[in-house]
Amino acid sequence: MHMAGESFRRDRSRLRCANDSRPVPPCLKVVALEVQIFGTAKNQDTRKALRFFSERRIKTHFVDLKERAASRGELTRFAQKFGISALIDRDSTRYRDLGLGVVRYDDERWLQLLCDEPLVLYQPLVRYTNRLTVGHAEAEWKAWIAGEKAR
């Protein structure tokens, strides 16, 4: 039978070994990424993005655009980096249903339309801290992970 003091010492020594100053091998490092993905569950590229991050055990926060639209601030952040035209999915059925192929709006009007009609957005929109991607950008996501592992 062990006394409480003995198990404490054993646990303490285990902690000392775990807190050793030796570097952790890269294969054992835990990546502390948390990404936010905007899209719809039926969109193939959104499903690919969700699968990509889940296979690498990276925490995702999924925002389904059918249930809740992205905020104007979020869309503005993406528009500032990529331009408003990169956010518009001109092949989507919602874009065709609204007859947007012939309209000529300024950027402010398009931003308002994307807030009101999120299914016109090109999907997925992925955000990690201040880094953003539009569409399926697996190479860039891998660079994010590699950058975190290098830390």
Secondary structure by P-SEA (a helix, b strand, c coil): cccaaaaaaaaaaaaaaaaccccccccccccbbbbbbbcccccaaaaaaaaaaaaacccccccccccccccaaaaaaaaaacccccccccccaaaaaaccccccccaaaaaaaaaacccccccccccccccccccccaaaaaaaaaaaaac
